[in-house]
């Protein structure tokens, strides 16, 4: 009788561990999907910034302003 109870408990423990492992796998997959989505959105944002020239360095902006001032002065 005691052995049967122990076997049942072991089976239950195994079932619980399988369920927990599956939850962890699903969570990991979701986290990886979210990370991929963030990477994609970052690339799109970076491309958009470059497209509208917001990605210029301070020095590039200063040079552009100097050039525009020189045009106005002429």
Rosetta constraint file for C-alpha pairs under 8 A:
AtomPair CA 1 CA 5 HARMONIC 6.46 0.50
AtomPair CA 2 CA 6 HARMONIC 6.22 0.50
AtomPair CA 3 CA 7 HARMONIC 6.17 0.50
AtomPair CA 4 CA 8 HARMONIC 6.18 0.50
AtomPair CA 5 CA 9 HARMONIC 6.13 0.50
AtomPair CA 6 CA 10 HARMONIC 6.13 0.50
AtomPair CA 7 CA 11 HARMONIC 6.17 0.50
AtomPair CA 8 CA 12 HARMONIC 6.14 0.50
AtomPair CA 9 CA 13 HARMONIC 6.08 0.50
AtomPair CA 10 CA 14 HARMONIC 6.14 0.50
AtomPair CA 11 CA 15 HARMONIC 6.15 0.50
AtomPair CA 12 CA 16 HARMONIC 6.15 0.50
AtomPair CA 13 CA 17 HARMONIC 6.13 0.50
AtomPair CA 14 CA 18 HARMONIC 6.11 0.50
AtomPair CA 15 CA 19 HARMONIC 6.24 0.50
AtomPair CA 16 CA 20 HARMONIC 6.15 0.50
AtomPair CA 17 CA 21 HARMONIC 6.02 0.50
AtomPair CA 18 CA 22 HARMONIC 6.17 0.50
AtomPair CA 19 CA 23 HARMONIC 6.25 0.50
AtomPair CA 20 CA 24 HARMONIC 6.25 0.50
AtomPair CA 21 CA 25 HARMONIC 6.20 0.50
AtomPair CA 22 CA 26 HARMONIC 6.16 0.50
AtomPair CA 23 CA 27 HARMONIC 6.09 0.50
AtomPair CA 24 CA 28 HARMONIC 6.05 0.50
AtomPair CA 25 CA 29 HARMONIC 6.12 0.50
AtomPair CA 26 CA 30 HARMONIC 6.15 0.50
AtomPair CA 27 CA 31 HARMONIC 6.13 0.50
AtomPair CA 28 CA 32 HARMONIC 6.16 0.50
AtomPair CA 29 CA 33 HARMONIC 6.18 0.50
AtomPair CA 30 CA 34 HARMONIC 6.12 0.50
AtomPair CA 31 CA 35 HARMONIC 6.12 0.50
AtomPair CA 32 CA 36 HARMONIC 6.15 0.50
AtomPair CA 33 CA 37 HARMONIC 6.15 0.50
AtomPair CA 34 CA 38 HARMONIC 6.17 0.50
AtomPair CA 35 CA 39 HARMONIC 6.18 0.50
AtomPair CA 36 CA 40 HARMONIC 6.19 0.50
AtomPair CA 37 CA 41 HARMONIC 6.15 0.50
AtomPair CA 38 CA 42 HARMONIC 6.04 0.50
AtomPair CA 39 CA 43 HARMONIC 6.23 0.50
AtomPair CA 40 CA 44 HARMONIC 6.28 0.50
AtomPair CA 41 CA 45 HARMONIC 6.09 0.50
AtomPair CA 42 CA 46 HARMONIC 6.02 0.50
AtomPair CA 43 CA 47 HARMONIC 6.10 0.50
AtomPair CA 44 CA 48 HARMONIC 6.12 0.50
AtomPair CA 45 CA 49 HARMONIC 6.13 0.50
AtomPair CA 46 CA 50 HARMONIC 6.26 0.50
AtomPair CA 46 CA 55 HARMONIC 7.72 0.50
AtomPair CA 47 CA 51 HARMONIC 6.06 0.50
AtomPair CA 48 CA 52 HARMONIC 6.38 0.50
AtomPair CA 49 CA 53 HARMONIC 5.90 0.50
AtomPair CA 49 CA 54 HARMONIC 4.96 0.50
AtomPair CA 49 CA 55 HARMONIC 5.46 0.50
AtomPair CA 50 CA 54 HARMONIC 5.91 0.50
AtomPair CA 50 CA 55 HARMONIC 5.05 0.50
AtomPair CA 50 CA 56 HARMONIC 7.59 0.50
AtomPair CA 56 CA 60 HARMONIC 5.85 0.50
AtomPair CA 56 CA 61 HARMONIC 6.50 0.50
AtomPair CA 57 CA 61 HARMONIC 6.41 0.50
AtomPair CA 58 CA 62 HARMONIC 6.19 0.50
AtomPair CA 59 CA 63 HARMONIC 6.16 0.50
AtomPair CA 60 CA 64 HARMONIC 6.20 0.50
AtomPair CA 61 CA 65 HARMONIC 6.15 0.50
AtomPair CA 62 CA 66 HARMONIC 6.14 0.50
AtomPair CA 63 CA 67 HARMONIC 6.19 0.50
AtomPair CA 64 CA 68 HARMONIC 6.24 0.50
AtomPair CA 65 CA 69 HARMONIC 6.12 0.50
AtomPair CA 66 CA 70 HARMONIC 6.14 0.50
AtomPair CA 67 CA 71 HARMONIC 6.32 0.50
AtomPair CA 68 CA 72 HARMONIC 6.34 0.50
AtomPair CA 69 CA 73 HARMONIC 6.14 0.50
AtomPair CA 70 CA 74 HARMONIC 6.33 0.50
